[in-house]
Amino acid sequence: MRLTSGAEFAAFLLARAITVGVMFVASPLLLAPLYLQVLHSGGAMALTVVTVGVSIVVWSVTLVLFLAFRGAFGAVPEIAAPPAARSAFTSSAGEIVAYVVAVVGVVAALAVFNTMLMPGVYASLRTSGHGDLIVPVSLAVTVVAALAFFLVFVALRAGISTSARE
C-alpha cells in the first residue's frame, strides 16, 4: 500500500502555502500590533498563550484546506479512505491524531531552532550587509519545516493505521 502520493503532497503544500502567505501579510498588519498590546498588558506569558493560539488556528486552517485540496485532487490515500472515497473531503481519527502529533513535534522543534539558532543567523546577515536575505532565509526555514512535517505526518499515519488494524 502506498503511504502517500505526489498529488497528496501537492495538496498539503498548496494548503500550507496559502496559510503561510496569509500569515506573511497578516503578521505585520494585524498580529504585530496585537502581540505588542498583549505583551504590554499581560506580559510574556500572555504573549506565549496568544501566539500558541494563533499557531493552532493556522495549523487547523491548513488541515481543512489540505483535506479539501486532497479530495479535489482525488488524492485521498487508501490508508485514509476506501477507493470509492479518493475524491472525498474525508479523514480518520488516526489520521487526525497523526496530524496533531506531527504539528506538536514540528512546531516544538521549530521553536527551539528559531530561538537558539536563527537569531544569530539573522544578526549575522544584518551585520554583514545581507539583511535582504532574512526574508528568503525565513521562508526557506518554513519550507523545510513543512517538508519535515509532511514526512512525520505520513510516517505517524502509517504507524497508527498499522496498529489500528492489528
C-alpha positions as CSV (number, residue, x, y, z in Angstrom):
1,M,0.0,0.0,0.0
2,R,1.3,3.4,-1.0
3,L,1.6,5.7,2.0
4,T,1.1,9.0,0.0
5,S,1.3,10.4,-3.5
6,G,2.6,13.4,-5.3
7,A,-0.9,14.8,-5.5
8,E,-1.5,14.4,-1.8
9,F,1.9,16.2,-1.1
10,A,0.9,18.9,-3.6
11,A,-2.4,19.4,-1.7
12,F,-0.6,19.8,1.5
13,L,2.0,22.2,0.0
14,L,-0.8,24.3,-1.5
15,A,-2.7,24.4,1.8
16,R,0.5,25.4,3.7
17,A,1.5,28.0,1.1
18,I,-1.9,29.7,1.4
19,T,-1.8,29.8,5.2
20,V,1.9,31.0,5.3
21,G,1.0,33.6,2.7
22,V,-1.9,34.9,4.7
23,M,0.3,35.0,7.8
24,F,3.0,36.8,5.9
25,V,0.5,39.6,5.2
26,A,-1.4,39.4,8.5
27,S,1.6,39.4,10.8
28,P,2.9,42.9,10.3
29,L,-0.6,44.4,9.7
30,L,-2.7,42.7,12.3
31,L,-0.7,40.4,14.6
32,A,2.3,42.6,15.4
33,P,0.0,45.4,17.0
34,L,-1.9,42.7,18.8
35,Y,1.2,41.0,20.1
36,L,2.6,44.3,21.3
37,Q,-0.6,45.1,23.1
38,V,-0.7,41.7,24.7
39,L,2.9,41.9,25.7
40,H,2.4,45.3,27.4
41,S,-0.8,44.4,29.1
42,G,-0.3,40.7,30.0
43,G,3.5,40.1,29.8
44,A,5.5,37.3,28.2
45,M,3.2,34.5,29.4
46,A,0.1,36.1,27.8
47,L,2.1,36.7,24.6
48,T,3.0,33.0,24.5
49,V,-0.6,31.9,25.0
50,V,-1.8,34.2,22.2
51,T,1.0,33.1,19.8
52,V,0.2,29.4,20.5
53,G,-3.5,30.1,19.9
54,V,-2.7,31.8,16.6
55,S,-0.5,28.8,15.7
56,I,-3.3,26.4,16.5
57,V,-5.7,28.3,14.3
58,V,-3.2,28.5,11.4
59,W,-2.5,24.7,11.5
60,S,-6.2,24.0,11.8
61,V,-6.9,26.0,8.7
62,T,-4.0,24.2,7.0
63,L,-5.7,20.9,7.9
64,V,-9.1,21.9,6.5
65,L,-7.5,23.3,3.3
66,F,-5.3,20.1,3.0
67,L,-8.3,17.8,3.2
68,A,-10.3,19.9,0.7
69,F,-7.5,20.1,-1.8
70,R,-6.6,16.4,-1.3
71,G,-10.2,15.5,-2.1
72,A,-10.3,17.9,-5.1
73,F,-7.1,16.3,-6.5
74,G,-8.5,12.8,-6.0
75,A,-5.6,12.1,-3.8
76,V,-7.1,10.6,-0.6
77,P,-4.8,7.7,0.0
78,E,-6.0,4.1,0.6
79,I,-4.7,4.3,4.2
80,A,-7.2,7.2,4.9
81,A,-10.2,6.0,2.9
82,P,-11.5,3.3,0.7
83,P,-11.0,3.6,-3.1
84,A,-14.5,5.0,-3.6
85,A,-13.6,8.0,-1.5
86,R,-10.5,9.1,-3.3
87,S,-12.1,12.4,-4.1
88,A,-13.9,12.9,-0.8
89,F,-13.3,15.5,1.9
90,T,-12.5,12.9,4.5
91,S,-10.1,11.8,7.2
92,S,-10.0,9.3,10.0
93,A,-9.4,9.6,13.7
94,G,-6.0,8.0,13.3
95,E,-5.1,10.5,10.6
96,I,-6.1,13.5,12.8
97,V,-4.1,12.1,15.7
98,A,-1.1,11.8,13.4
99,Y,-1.6,15.4,12.2
100,V,-1.9,16.8,15.7
101,V,1.2,14.9,16.9
102,A,3.2,15.9,13.9
103,V,2.2,19.6,14.4
104,V,3.2,19.5,18.1
105,G,6.5,17.9,17.3
106,V,7.5,20.0,14.3
107,V,6.3,23.3,16.0
108,A,8.3,22.4,19.1
109,A,11.4,21.6,17.1
110,L,11.0,24.8,15.1
111,A,10.5,26.9,18.2
112,V,13.8,25.6,19.7
113,F,15.5,26.1,16.3
114,N,14.2,29.6,15.9
115,T,15.1,30.5,19.5
116,M,18.5,29.0,19.6
117,L,20.0,29.3,16.2
118,M,18.1,31.7,14.0
119,P,18.6,35.0,15.9
120,G,22.3,34.6,15.4
121,V,21.9,33.8,11.7
122,Y,19.6,36.9,11.2
123,A,22.0,39.1,13.2
124,S,24.9,37.9,11.1
125,L,23.1,38.6,7.9
126,R,22.2,42.0,9.1
127,T,25.7,43.0,10.3
128,S,27.3,41.6,7.1
129,G,25.1,43.8,4.9
130,H,22.9,40.9,3.7
131,G,19.7,41.9,5.6
132,D,17.9,41.4,2.3
133,L,18.4,37.7,2.7
134,I,16.5,37.5,6.0
135,V,13.0,37.0,4.4
136,P,14.2,34.4,1.9
137,V,16.1,32.5,4.7
138,S,13.0,32.6,7.0
139,L,10.9,31.3,4.1
140,A,13.4,28.5,3.4
141,V,13.1,27.5,7.1
142,T,9.3,27.5,6.7
143,V,9.6,25.2,3.6
144,V,11.9,22.8,5.4
145,A,9.6,22.7,8.4
146,A,6.6,22.0,6.1
147,L,8.6,19.1,4.4
148,A,9.6,17.7,7.8
149,F,6.0,18.0,9.0
150,F,4.6,16.1,6.0
151,L,7.2,13.3,6.3
152,V,6.5,12.9,10.1
153,F,2.7,13.1,9.4
154,V,2.8,10.3,6.8
155,A,5.0,8.1,9.0
156,L,2.8,8.6,12.0
157,R,-0.3,8.0,9.9
158,A,1.1,4.7,8.7
159,G,2.1,3.6,12.2
160,I,-1.2,4.5,13.7
161,S,-3.1,2.8,10.8
162,T,-1.0,-0.3,11.1
163,S,-1.5,-0.6,14.9
164,A,-5.3,0.1,14.5
165,R,-5.6,-2.9,12.1
166,E,-3.8,-5.3,14.5
